[in-house]
Amino acid sequence: MKRFCSIFSQLLQLFPRLEFEQAVKQHRADRGAKGFTSWGQFVAMLFCQLGRAHTLREICGGLASCEGKLKHLGVGEAPKRSTLAYANQHRPWELYQTVFGQLLGKCQATVAASGWKKKFRFKNKLASLDASTIDLCVALFDWAKFRRTKGAVKLHLLLDHDGYLPSYAVITEGKQSDIKVARTMKFAPGTVLVVDRGYNDYTWFADLTEEGVFFVTRLKDNAHYGVVEKRPRPERGPVQSDEVIFFFSLAQAGREGFFRRVEVWDEDKQSALVFLTNHLDFGPTTIAAIYRDRWKVELFFKALKQNLKIKTFLGTSANAVHTQIWTALIAMLVLRYLQLKSTFGWSLSNLAALLRHQLFVYRELFAWLNQPFEAPPALEGIHDAQLVLDLGP
């Protein structure tokens, strides 16, 4: 009979120790460490996310109760609560940003090898940019400025629609505007970027056009523009208008550029949706379908908050909050990787829930992943055995 280490240990094999130690050296994360290494902190925080441990006591107690199995995780012993809290507060969170990037590369390679079928026929890279606010108590997190009586941080995230993987993330104070962060990002020429109306900035749209980046968004109702060309539209179907336009504000600033305004009737909402793009060749229904697929980034934020520990925090410092959010993003990549590799039709919520109960089970990971409801080979026939108790005379 084959013997396996725990499923949690097999998941940690996604993070080669040599790569991890290179990241540790890069960020000098183990400087001044006394026994409790960055790897030990990473194992504890990943257990927090995948095992849904709510407090430092649950993390340390949960690992300590499996102490006989910790050697398979590369950890000598479970950390003390004060030790883990100190590490979260002082060890640079940038380490986990680097680890996230390392795992993202593996996930992208898996998507490419799996022959991922794109939803659209065009070959351009499709990505959605959005942000989500994570509420905090202003009395405890006084550094997270948002409102007078409320604190928050904001997670800005770029979702790659090839595999629906989070490909880039930035964490800021809650009051930071979405468009200000978007202006700092660079996108490969040919990328189709989907954003909501919170990112409406005509100067930024002109910059994207000059960089060869396409965008699709909703046009604001008070937009001030002129019509250059009215394109023919199908007599039947949801498309109500297709126009080439320019913005007066850009013209006055000496920035030439033509955009496209597409109006489509939404039968479900019984209202017209007006889209804005700088791509002049896509069909109008394709423009509407691209924007509709932006909903995937909303679903990503929903799954992140529902299945991982990101609403409440183990520490109150900015470093501790950043560390916990980045380990949540790493855990999300782990779940997406398992979904991509599995032949079973997992939903992300079911996978996260069942994996939580299997972390310290000694079983081959992908055998369980592909056939989660079949008993392990070692347990076959256990119910057929007779249990005889010698109760004496």
Phi, psi and omega in degrees: 000133178290145178247140182232153169281177184294159179299321178299319178296321178292325176294323180292343177290348172291347182241084180306134185298326180296315178297318181296316181293330175295321177293322178298316180293321180300319183260004180052045186286334181266012179295124181079007180292139180237077176096322182263105187276170176295326176297318177298320177295318179297316178300316181296317183286327176290325174295323176302317183284308184284329180269357180055046175279130189267337184226167174300323179297319180292323179295307184292319178292322179296319177288321180295326180291342177249033190299329178295339183260356186290337180295333177288344180266358183079021182238132181288315181207162180291143181285159171279156182300316182294326180293315179293320179297319180294319180296317179296328182280329190245333181286136187297129179291341179300337176303316185282337171295320178293317178298322176302315179297322179296315180289326179301320178300320178294319180294319179295323177294324178294319177298316181295321182285336183280355183067044182307127180272118179287149180285334183246156183282333182292153185269355181296148172292131179249129182217147177246136178245128179204173180222150179226137181270134177247112186289144178224159177277121185294334180290328181264324182250066186291347179278342184269081185289132177215291175228174185299322183247015186212135175252161180190156165242160181236131178259112177264126190223138175253118182258121176278123183283353170278096184088354182051057181255139173288112187262346181200140180215146176224135179248125181228176170296154185298333184276355180293133181285148182295317185292329179296321177289321182299324181295337181277349184273149176242138182236147180293140177305140182094348179294140172258112184257129181249127180222160176269186186290347177293345181257012180295108176211108188295327178294318178295321178298320178294321177297316179300319180297318179293331179275359179080020180257131178267154177220156173224129181209180173266139179273135179291152183294330184264019180296138182251106187217167175240149182265128179264319184210138172255116184273152176293147179232157179298144179293327178246157179113178186279347185286123181258331176200153179216108188230148170262127187229171169221157181259132182297325182295323178289321180297320180292332179272003178081018179256109179276145178173139179247139180236179185231130178250120182240125179249124184232138178276126178263110184293325181294315182271352182053048178206163180268136177251131182249121183251151178235134178210162174253007177268115187267359187251332180299148174293152182299325178290329176294320177301314180295320180292324177298314180294325179298326180288348175299340180300340180298327179288327174295319178294327178296312179299320180297315179295321180299315183284331183277327189253347181232164185274096182221356179268328176238152190235152184276341179220163184255353180280160179298322181295319180294320180293315179298318179300316182292322179292318180292323177290331174294319177294323176296316178298323177295321176296321177300315180296318179294323177298315179295320176300317182292326183274344186275148172266355178271145183279074182283137159272153185296323182292319178293320179297315180297320183291314183285325178298327180303324182272353184250002190304319184252024173274136179272097184201149179295127189302309187282338172295319176289321184296321183275334179224071190292339186255013174260141181292147176299153181305325183291340183259358181296133179082004182294331181282346180276345182286146179266130177264114183253126178252130176270101183267002178080183181292000000 
